[in-house]
Amino acid sequence: MRSRRAPLVLLVPALLGLLFLVLPLVGLLYRAPWTTLPERLTEPGILNALKLSLLTATLATAGCLVLGVPLAWLLARVKFPGRRVVRALVTVPLVLPPVVGGVALLLVFGRRGLIGEWLDSAFGITLPFTTAGVVLAEAFVAMPFLIIAVEGALRGADARYEEAAATLGAGRWTTFTHVTLPLVAPGVAAGAVLCWARALGEFGATITFAGNFPGKTQTMPLAVYLALETDLQAAIVLSLLLLFVSVVVLASLRDKWIASP
């Protein structure tokens, strides 16, 4: 196919859009304290926020895998009344303001919440303003990314392999673990990476449901927000770390999401 010259009426807004997206990143790199970056990265506050972010994002992703993969399979493979409604409900956190998600979590898992009151009285478990609350908030906003990716992979997989396994006497669990999961493994991996990255960058639901306590609930995005008021250089360093993670995520998914023919 011959390449055609782009019309000026499309080229100009396209370049302006590209500059709009790229210039903030260039500004971040330009203002970064490169000479003191190694020392900044070893500061206790930054290290604590980094460790907590990696831990909570990983735990949230693990929980999303346990719950999200079966839900994606249900949406992709089972026809039941209200499936469209369930699919719509699954995607609500994608468009819901994260702060609203945090308020909703408080109303359900808070000490006076629908479930939180029972957890507190029966088991003494309190989720708000704890590290577990951070994991819960991150999982709430990140799970839809995993479900959508896995459901898409399941819909694109050839169901005849599963039917053949069932014909040969394999049970549903055996078919799922030995046939279905290997077929959609790339989609599960891509969804898990997206889920982990979204959990790592979560801010609104976390600060609303879990608060901003250093070493306990202060993840990297929350540390950036706090550092902007007291130490701009620390905020830039934390932002660079999140930018680096974003680039790594895009690089790992380039063949699935951004490759062009």
N, C-alpha and C positions, 0 to 999 in steps of 0.2 A: 504494500500500500504506500503510495507516494505521500510524503509529508507536505502539508499545505501551510502557507504563511498565515499566521494568526491575524485576524482583523484587529485594527487598532482599537476599535470600540470594546473589544473583549480583552485585549492584551493589557491595556492601561489599568482597568479595575483588578485584573488578575495579579499584576505586579504590586498594586497597592495592598491587596489582600495578603499577599506573601510578606510584604514588609511589615504589615500590621502584626502578623504572627511571629515573625522572626526578630524584629527589633527589640522587643522586651527581653528575649533570651540573650541577644547580643549585649544589651545593657547590663544584664546580670553578670555575664562573663567579663565585661569591661570593668565593672566596679568591684570585682572579686579581689580580696586581699591575697594575691598569689604568693607574695613574699612571706607572709605569716600563716599561710594556709596549714602547713603541717602542725604548727603549734595550736592553731585554732581547733583542728580536728581532734586533738587529744584533750581538750578542755573537758572537765567532768560533766558539765551541763549538756554539752553536745553528745558526749559518749553515752550518757544515761538515756537521753532522748532517742538516740540511734538504736541502742540495745533494746529499749522498750518497744520501739516501733517495729523492729525486725521480729521480736518475740510475738507481739500481739497480732501482727499481720499474718505471720505463719500459722498461729493457732486459729485465727479466724478463717484462713483458707482451708485448714484441715477440717474444721467444722462444716464449712460450706461444701467440701467434697463429700463428706459423709451424708449430708442432708440434700444437697443440690443435685448430685448425680442421679439418685433414685427419682427425684421429682422431675428432672429432665427426661428420664426414661419414661415415666408415666405420661408426660405430656406428648411425647413423640410416638409412643407405641400403643397406648391404650386409648380407645374411644369411650368416653363416658359423658353423661350429661353435665353441662357446665364447664367443659374443658376450656372454651374460649374465655370464660370468666376467670378461671384459675390462672390461665396464661396472662391475662390482663393484670390480675392481682400480683403476680410474680414480678411484673415489670414496673409496678408502681414506684418502688424505691429508686428507679432510674430517673424519674422525673420529679419525685417528691423532694422539696428542699430539705437538705440534711438536718437543719435545725428542727424542722417539723418532725422528722424521723426520731430525733432525740427526745422530743416532747412525748411522742407516742410511746417510745420505749419506757419513759418514766411512768406513764399512766398504766403500763402493763406490768413492768418489773420493779417499779419503785416500792417503797415500804408500804404505801397505801394503794398500790396498784392491784390489778385484777389477779395477777399471779404472784407478784412480789410480796404481798401481805401474807399469803399462805406459805411461801418459801421462808419468810422471816419467822413466822410463828411456829411452823412445824420443824424446820431444820436450822434456823438461825442463819440462813444465807441471805446476805445483802449484796445486791449487784451494783446499784448506782454508786458512782464515785470510787470505784475499785478498778483494779487491773482487769478483772473479769468483765466489768462493765465496758471497758475499752474494746475487748474482744467481741462482745455482743454487739456493740454499736458498729464496729467495722464489718462484722459478718452481715448485719442487716442491710447495709448499703452496697456491699460487694457481691453478695450471693447471686443477684440477677445476672451479672456478667458471666458467671460460670454456667448458670442454667441455660441462658440463651446460646452460648457457644456449644455446650454439650447437646442440647436439643437439636441444633442445626446439624451437628455431626451425626447424630442418630438418624435424622431424616435423610441425610445423604448416604448413609450406609446401606449396603445391599442386604435386605431382610431375608434373602434366600438362604444365606449361610445359617441364620438362626433357625429357619424352618428345616434345613437339612439336619442340624444338630438335634432338633426335637424329633425328627423322623428316626434318627439313629438311637433314640432312647434317652437322650440327655434331658435332665430335669431343667426347670426354669432357672434355678440358681446356677447350675453348672453351665447352662447356655449363656447366661449373663456374664459370668466371670471368665469363661474360657473362649467365648466367641464374640459377644457384644463389646465388652470392654476393650479387648485388643483391636477391634475394628475402629473404635472411636477414640483410641488412645491419643492421637494427635489433637483432636478437638478438646479432650479433657485437659490435656497439658496446656493448650492455648487458653482455655477458660480459667484454669487455675492461675496462670501467670497474670492474666488480666484482673482476676479477683484479688490476687495478692497485691498488685500495684494499686488498685483502687482502695484496698484496706490500708495500705501504707500511707496514702495521701488523704485519708478521711479526716475531716476537721469538725464540721457542724454538729453532727450527731454525737461525736465523742465529747466535745466540750459541754454539750447540753446534758448528756446522760452520765458522763463519767467525770466531768470537771477537768481542772488543769493543775494537777499536783505533781511537782517535780519528783521523778523517780518512781511514781506510782501510776499516774494517768497522763503525764505530759509526753505525748508523742512528738515526732518531728514537726508536723504542721502546727501544733499548738506552741511548740518552742519557738518557731518562726514568728508567730503572732506576738508572743510575749517579748521576744528579742527586738522586734521593731520599735518598741517603746523605750528600750534601755540600751541596746547594743546593736546598731545597724550591721556592723561587720559580722557578728555572730549570726544574724538573720540571713545574710548573704551566703555564708558558709553552709548553713542548713539548707538553704534553697538550692545551692549547687549540688548537695548530696541527693536531694529529691530529683533534680534535673538529670543527674547521672543515672539514677534508677530508671527514670522514664525512658532515657535513650537506650538503656540495656533492654528494657521490656520491648520497645519497638524493634530493636535489632533481632531479638529472639523470635519475634512474630512476623518478621518481614515477609517470609515466604507465604504465610497464610493470609495476612491482612493487607499488606501494602505492596506486594509484588505486582508488576504490570507485565502484560504480554509483550 
